[in-house]
Amino acid sequence: MKYRVYHAINPTFGFGKKPEFPSEYELVATVESAGIEDVFRITNHIDHDWTKNPEVIELFHNRPRSTSVGDVVVVDEKAHYCDMVGWKEIDEKS
């Protein structure tokens, strides 16, 4: 399944005012994955640069940071906010 990964332009990492999606986010990558938890792992610099992972189909940002709290992943036109624990489905205008 293809997931679109959006990073907050001015991340708060879960502290302060939550950025507005989609206007305060940028598309950084498209990832092929079996599940959203895998997308989080795939888009993090754990033991190497995540942009080199084979599941990363397309990059839209030169050097994206790791996915973190406050970022958004979209699959099947449903947006999911990366919360402090897990993912929360959000309205695309929230």
LODREN-589286 format. One record per residue (C-alpha): residue number from 1; residue in one letter; chain; y, z, x. Coordinates in Angstrom, 2 decimals. Example, Ala and Ser with C-alpha at 12.3 -4.5 7.8 and 13.67 -1.06 7.14 Angstrom:
% LODREN-589286
1	A	A	-4.50	7.80	12.30
2	S	A	-1.06	7.14	13.67
END
This chain:
% LODREN-589286
1	M	A	0.00	0.00	0.00
2	K	A	3.52	-0.77	1.27
3	Y	A	6.08	2.02	1.50
4	R	A	9.81	1.61	2.15
5	V	A	11.23	4.38	4.33
6	Y	A	14.89	5.36	3.91
7	H	A	16.70	7.78	6.21
8	A	A	19.82	9.65	5.17
9	I	A	22.87	8.21	6.93
10	N	A	24.29	11.71	7.41
11	P	A	21.19	13.92	7.25
12	T	A	21.45	17.55	6.20
13	F	A	17.73	18.24	6.86
14	G	A	17.55	20.24	3.62
15	F	A	20.68	22.31	4.22
16	G	A	23.94	21.65	2.40
17	K	A	24.65	18.96	-0.16
18	K	A	21.77	16.54	-0.70
19	P	A	22.78	12.92	0.07
20	E	A	22.94	10.57	-2.93
21	F	A	20.14	8.03	-3.10
22	P	A	20.39	5.11	-2.51
23	S	A	24.09	4.88	-1.56
24	E	A	23.92	7.39	1.31
25	Y	A	20.67	6.10	2.80
26	E	A	19.57	3.18	4.95
27	L	A	16.26	1.35	4.89
28	V	A	14.67	1.90	8.31
29	A	A	11.13	0.54	7.92
30	T	A	8.33	-0.78	5.76
31	V	A	4.99	0.92	6.40
32	E	A	1.45	0.06	5.32
33	S	A	-0.40	3.26	4.42
34	A	A	-2.99	4.79	2.09
35	G	A	-0.70	7.68	1.11
36	I	A	2.76	9.19	1.39
37	E	A	1.57	12.03	3.66
38	D	A	0.38	9.39	6.11
39	V	A	3.79	7.71	5.95
40	F	A	5.37	10.99	7.13
41	R	A	2.95	11.20	10.07
42	I	A	3.34	7.51	10.93
43	T	A	7.14	7.73	10.98
44	N	A	7.40	10.73	13.30
45	H	A	7.67	10.80	17.08
46	I	A	4.63	13.00	17.71
47	D	A	3.04	11.81	20.94
48	H	A	4.78	8.42	21.16
49	D	A	7.57	6.36	19.60
50	W	A	6.61	5.90	15.93
51	T	A	8.15	2.43	15.79
52	K	A	5.19	1.25	17.91
53	N	A	2.59	2.34	15.32
54	P	A	0.51	-0.58	14.01
55	E	A	1.14	0.47	10.38
56	V	A	4.87	-0.21	10.80
57	I	A	5.31	-3.68	9.33
58	E	A	9.01	-4.21	9.68
59	L	A	11.92	-2.30	11.19
60	F	A	15.41	-2.45	9.76
61	H	A	17.05	-0.11	12.25
62	N	A	17.12	-0.46	16.02
63	R	A	16.04	3.09	16.93
64	P	A	15.32	5.26	13.89
65	R	A	14.76	8.99	14.22
66	S	A	11.68	10.73	12.85
67	T	A	11.39	11.05	9.08
68	S	A	12.47	14.52	8.02
69	V	A	13.49	16.73	5.10
70	G	A	16.02	14.87	2.99
71	D	A	14.69	11.38	3.68
72	V	A	13.23	9.17	0.94
73	V	A	10.11	7.02	0.68
74	V	A	9.75	4.44	-2.10
75	V	A	6.44	3.06	-3.37
76	D	A	5.81	1.13	-6.60
77	E	A	9.54	1.47	-7.38
78	K	A	9.24	5.29	-7.43
79	A	A	11.42	7.22	-4.99
80	H	A	10.11	10.39	-3.34
81	Y	A	12.40	12.91	-1.61
82	C	A	10.96	14.69	1.43
83	D	A	11.43	18.35	0.49
84	M	A	10.96	21.48	2.63
85	V	A	7.35	21.49	1.42
86	G	A	5.88	18.23	0.17
87	W	A	7.47	15.39	-1.77
88	K	A	9.51	15.42	-4.98
89	E	A	9.81	12.31	-7.16
90	I	A	13.47	11.54	-7.83
91	D	A	15.44	9.17	-9.97
92	E	A	16.74	6.27	-7.86
93	K	A	20.29	7.33	-8.77
94	S	A	20.03	11.01	-7.83
END
